[in-house]
Amino acid sequence: MKKIHLLLIKAFIKPFLATFFVVMFILLMFFLFKWIDDLIGKGFEWYTILELMYYASAANVSMALPLSVLLSSIMTFGTLGENYELVAIKSAGISLQKAMRPLFVVIIMLTIGSFLFSNYMLPKANLKFGSLLYDVRNKKLAFLIKPGVFNNSIPNYSIRVDAKDDDGKLHGIMIYDHKGTNGIPKVIIAKEGEMNKTSDGKFLVLKLKDGVQYEEQANNSGTYNPRQILYRSRFKETEPKFDLSSFEMNRTDPNAFGNSTPMLNLRGITKKRDSLIKQLDTFNMGAERVIANNFKQFNVTKGYSKIKTEPKRIGDLTLGAIPNGSRKIAVENASNVVSGIIQNLANGVPHHTDLVGEIIFTRVEYQRKFTLAVSCILLFFIGAPLGAIIRKGGMGLPVVTAISFFLVYHIITTVAEKSAREGSLNPIFAMWIAVIVLSPLAAFLTYKATVDSALFDVNYYKQFFNKILRIKQK
């Protein structure tokens, strides 16, 4: 390997790693902003949030990797052009294509790595992320006692306090116990108390002091009794326990989400698609059989008699071929048959639509495994010649240019995928349309960079238009 190749690889690796982690950090912040309401106030342990962020980061690689390749390639060749290093390389007899070869090898390695990641690692990350996010969103709010407000977070209990100190001490406590009281609550009032948890964290213990407990005896007869018994007991200190099992985050088995298409590799997607196609064929055959039975022509003499009869011809007016006394019954029977067909079709349409949508989605996800890898090559051949043309390094113009091209790529892919999901486009064509549209642009930019074209030189365009104006004036 030549020294010039090592120079180019080192010049590419540093901005690539920097931009990759910056983009990953930005996407992770977007994730936190989106799910912040489901994470705050639920008493999660710090490692649970870190685990969720870890799986979310793995899911964001599909967007961060192509953008990092585009941005770093523009920055690398822009810096080389700004420092006249590309001029020195070309003066040494090395063309731009030869200078791009070592980086192309690196991009090929990244492409293979991204394909293996999307096929083996990304489905597992999506599986873990989906199951953990489901548990997070379905976890109840943490038990927080606010002064002056009845809290009903604990099942069968309603708790209110007048004041709460910073050290956790409570004042003016009132507890309504609805557990096993046949609709008549048991009331506990205490002047002060302290809130603690048991060592295993399964129970909340309220250490109450100087209080009164009121309990009314339930009337089994169901009628009002003016002499109903009321129990009142005073206490100096008591410690009621409250079960906190409803506040624990139960971890769902990830295998429960394992049949979701984004959580499958190529083999799993193919297997699921074949299964869905078989289900759709079975459904179509069943619907066709049900409808055909309503239009079957019965002929009792066919096959059982040698009597030859000419077939009866029915003209445009079907009712004219039916005797007058049977027309009303025939119309009613036909109406019932049509109503039954419409009902069967209406009941089967949602299931048919779901099956078709799932089949399309499996095809989209199958192609996504390849487009993620190919997008790295495509954006490299856009970014590298573009950087050589604009000849600007750093985080200014290259960042704006890279984001602009990436937005074009992302918008085309998103719109085409949505059209494919709706059935307007072929799923294979939809997932590759961005590559098809931008490939000529990559070839054009590579050609312009090879011939040292002043594509973004303002003075060049000024001179060009001045020449046109002079020709018109003559």
N, C-alpha and C positions, 0 to 999 in steps of 0.2 A: 504494500500500500504506500502510495506517495505521501510526502509531507503535506501537499496541498489538499489531499483527501482528508487527512486528519484535521487540518485546519478548518475545513468546511463542516466536518462532523461536529467538532467542538463548538464551532460558532452556531450550530443548529441546536445541539442538545440543551445548552443553557437556557435560551429563551423558550424552548419547548417545555422544559420542566417548570419554569417560572409561570408561563401562561397557563399550563395545565392545572397547576394548583390554585392559581388565581381564579380561573373559571370554575373549578370545582367548589371553591369557597363561596363564590357568588351564587351558584346554583343551590348550594346548601343553605345559604341565607334565605333564598326564595322559598325553599322548603319549610324553614322554620317560620317564616312570616305566614305561610299558608296554613300551617297546622298549629299555630301558637295557641289558639283557643282550646285545642284538645290536649295540650300539654301542661298549661298553667293551671294551678289550683287542684291538682289531682294527687299530689303527694307521691310522685314517682321517685324512685331512687335514681341517683345520678348515672349509674351504669346502664339503666334502662333507656334513658334518653341518648346516651352515647351509642348504645347498640342500634337504636333506631336511626341515628345520624349516619352510622357506619353503613348500614344497608341502603339508606337513601343515597349516599355517595356512590356506592357501586351502581345503583340504577341510573345515576347521572353521567356515567362514563360515556354512554352512547352519544350524548350531546357535547360533552367537554372535549373528547378526543379529536373529532374533526375540526372543531373551532381552534383548538390548540395547534394542530398541524398547519392550518391556514395562516394563523397569526404569526407563528414562529417562522414559517417559511418567508413570509413578507418581511419580517423584521431582520432575518438573517441576510437575505440578498439585498435588502434595502440598506443595511449597514455596510455591507461589502461595496455596494455601489457608491454610497455617500463618501466612504473613505478611499475611493478609487482603487480598491483591491480587485474588483472585477476587471478593471482596465488592465491592471498588472497581470491578472490571470490570462486574459485574452491576448495580451502582448507576448506572453510566453508560449503561445500557440495552442492554448487549451480553450476550446469553444465552451459556450454556456451549457450545451448538452453534456459534454464530458465533465464539466464542473458539477452538474446535477447528479451524475451517476452514483457517487457514494451516498448522497442523501436519498436517492431513489432506493438504494438497497436498504437503508434504514427505514424508509417508509414502507417497503415491502414487508420487513420484519414487524413493523407496527400493525400492518394490515393483517398479517397472519395471526398476530397476538390478539388483535381486536376480534377477529372471527372466532378464535378459540374461546375468548372471554365471553362473547355474546352467546356462544353455543353451549358452554359448560358452566361458567361461573355466574353469568347474569341470570339464568333461570333460577338458580338456587338463591341468589340474592333477592330476586323479586319474590320468591316464595317466603323467605324469612321476613322480608319487609312487609309483605301483605298481611301475613298472620299477626305480626307484632303491631302493626298500625291498627288492625281490627281490634285487638285487645285494648290498645290505648284509647281508641275512640269510644269503646263500650265500657270503660271503667268509670265507676261512679265518682262524683266529686268528693274530695277529701273532707273529712268531718271538721268543719270550722264553726266554732260557736261565736256568734257576733252578738254584742250587747243589744238588748232591747228587741230582739227578733226571735221568734219561735223557729227552732231548727228541727226539721222532720227527716233528716238524713238517715238516722238509725231507724229501721223498721219498728213499728209499734210504739215509738217513743216520740214525744215532743218536748224539747228542752228550751228554756229561756233563762237568760241571766240579765241582771240589771247593769253589772259592770264587770270588767275583766282587766286584771293587772298584767303588767308586762311579764312578771314571773310565772304567770299561769293561774293565779288565784282568782276564784270567781266569787261574786257577791250577789245576793238576792236571787237565789236559784229556785226555779219552779219546773217540775218535771211531771208530765202527764204520761202515765203508763197505761197503754191500751191492750197490753198483752194478756189474753185469757181472762178478760173482765166482762164478757158478754155485752159490750158496748158501753159499760159504765167505767170511766177511767179512774185509775188510782192516782191521787195527787200527792206529790212530795214537795214540801217547801222548806228551804234551808237558808240561813243567813249567809253562810259562806261555804266554800268548798275548794277542792283542788283536783285537777284532772291529770291522770296518769294512765299509762298503758302497762299491761302485764309484760313479763319478760319475753314471752313468745309473740307479743304484738297482736294477739287474737282478740283481746278484750280491752275495753276502755273502763277504767275504774274511777268513779267520782267519790272522793272522800268528803262527805258532807258533815257539817257541824251545826248544832243548835237548830234543829228543824222539827217539823210536824208532818205526819203522814195521815192522809184522809183516805178512807176506803168505804164505799157504800155497798152493802150487801145486795146482790142481785136478786130480783124477784122472779122465781121460776114460773109463776102462774101467768105472767104476761099482763096482769092488771096492776093499776096504781094502788099502792098501799101507803097510806099516810103515816103509818107507824113503822116504816122501813128502817132497818138498823144502819147506823152510821158509826164506823170505827174511827177513832182518832187516837193516835199514839205519838208521843213526843220522844225525841232521841237526842242524845248529846253528840253522838258520832255514829255514822253508818257508811258502808262502802258498797253501793249497788254496782253491778257489773253489766256492761252492754256489749253484746256480740258485734264484732267488727268484720265478720267474714264476708259481708256484702261489699266491703270496700277493698277487698283483695283483688288484684289483677290476675285472673286466671289465664294462664298461657294456653292458647288454642293450639291443637296439634297442627303443625304446618302442612301435614299431608292432606288435611281437609281442603286446602287450596291448591293441591298439586295438579288438579285437572284443568286449571286455568291456563289458557293458551300462552300468555307471556311468561309463564313459569315452566315451560317445556323446551327441550332442545329439539333439534331437527328431527330426530327419530320419533320423539313423542308427538311433535306436531303432525308428522305424516300419519302416525297411527290414529291420532284423534280425528284428522281430516277424513281418513278412510272410514272410520266408524260413523262419522256424521253423514257421509255420503250414503252409506248403507241405510242409516235411519231415514234419510230423506227419500231414498228409493222405495223403502218399505211403506212409508207414509203415502207417497204418490200412488203406489200400486193399490193400497187399501182404499184411498179416496176414489180412484178410478173404478175399482170394483163395486163400491157402494153406489156410485152414480150410474154405472152401466146396468146394475140390477133394476133400476127404476125404468129403464128404456128397453128392457129385454122383451122381445116379441115371443109370445107363447103360441104354439101351434100343437094342439092335442092330437091332430090326425097325422102329423108328420112322423114317419117311422113306425107307425102302428097300423096303417091302412094303405091299401093299394088304390084308393079312390083318388082320382086326379081332378083337382079343382084349379081353376084359373085364379091367380092372385088378384085380390080386390085393389083397384087403384083408387087412391084418395087424392082428390084435387086440392086446390088452394083452400077451399072452405071445408075444413075437417069436420065441423059439426054437421055438414050436409050429409055425410056418410053414416051418421049415427041416427037411429030411429028417434022419433020425436019424444017418446016416453022415457028414453034413457039419456037424453042430452043433459038435463040438469045434474043427474048423478055423475055423468062422465066429466062435466065441468068441475064439480066439487072434488071428485077424485084426482083430477089433473092438478087442481089448485093445491090440494094437500100434498101431492107428490113434489110439486115445485117448492112449496114451503119447507118440506123436509130437506130437499137438496140445498136450499139456501141456508137453512139452519146448520146442516153438517159442514158446509163450506165456511160459514162464518165462525164456527167453533174450531175449525182446523187451520184457518189462516194465520192466527198468531203463532202457533207451533211451527208452521211451515216457514214463516218469516224469521223466526228465531234460528231455525236450522240453517237456512240460507245465509243469514248474517254470521253465524258461527263459522260456516265453511269459508266465507269470504275472509273473515278475520284470521283464520288459520293460514290462508294463503298469503295474507299481508305480513303476518309475523314470520312466516317461512322466508319470504324475500328480504325482510328486514335484517336477518342475520348476515346476508351478503352485502346489502347496500351500506351497512355501517362500515364494513371493511373497505369497500370500493370508494366510499366517500373520502377516505383519507388520501387515496391516490389522486382522486379528482381535484380536491382542494389544494393538494401540494402543487400540482401542475398549473393551478390558477395563482397560488400565492408566490411561488418561486419566480416565475417570469414577471409577475406584477411588481415584486420588490426590486427586481433588476431594472425595471422601467422607471419607477417613481424615484428610486435612489434616495430614499429617506429611511433612516433607522429610528430606534427609540419607540416610545409608546404614543406618539401623536398621530400623524397621518396613517401609519400602518394599522393602528387599531381601528380607526374609523373605516378605512378601506376594507379590512378583514371582516368587520361586523356587517358592513353593507353587503358584501358578497355572501356571507353566511346567512343573513336574513333572506336573501333571494333564494338560496338553496333550501332553507328551512320552510319558507312560505310555500314554495312549489311542492315540496314533499308533503307538507301538512294538508294543503288543499287537495292534492291528488289522492292522498290516503283517505280523506273524508269522502271524496267522490267515489272511491272504490268501496268503502264501507256502505255507502248508500246504493251501490249497484250501478252507478253511472259509468264507471271505468273498469277495465280489466285489472284485477289486483296486481298482476305481474307488471303490466305496463305502468300502472300508477306508481309503484314503488321505484321504478327505474326511470321515470320521466325526468326527474331532476338531473340525473347523470346524463341522459340523452340530450337535454337542453343545454347543459353547461359544458359538455365535452367539446363542442366546436369553439366555445369561448376560450377554453384552456389551450386548444391547439393554436388559436389565433394569437393569444398572448405569448405563447412560447415562440411562435414565429417572429413576432414583433420584437421580443427581447433578443432573439438570435441576431437579427439584422440591425440591432441598436436603434430601433425606431423611437422617435420622440413622441410617443403616444400621448403623454400628459404634459408636454411642454407647451405653455401658453404662447410663447413667442413664435413657435412653429405655426400655430393656427392663425396668429395675427398676420404673419407673412403670407400665409396661404390665401387668406381672405383679401389682403391688400393686392395680391397679384390678380385675383379674380375681378376686383373692382377696377383695376387699371385696364384690364382687357375689355371690360364693358364700356369704359370711358372712351377708348380708342374706337 
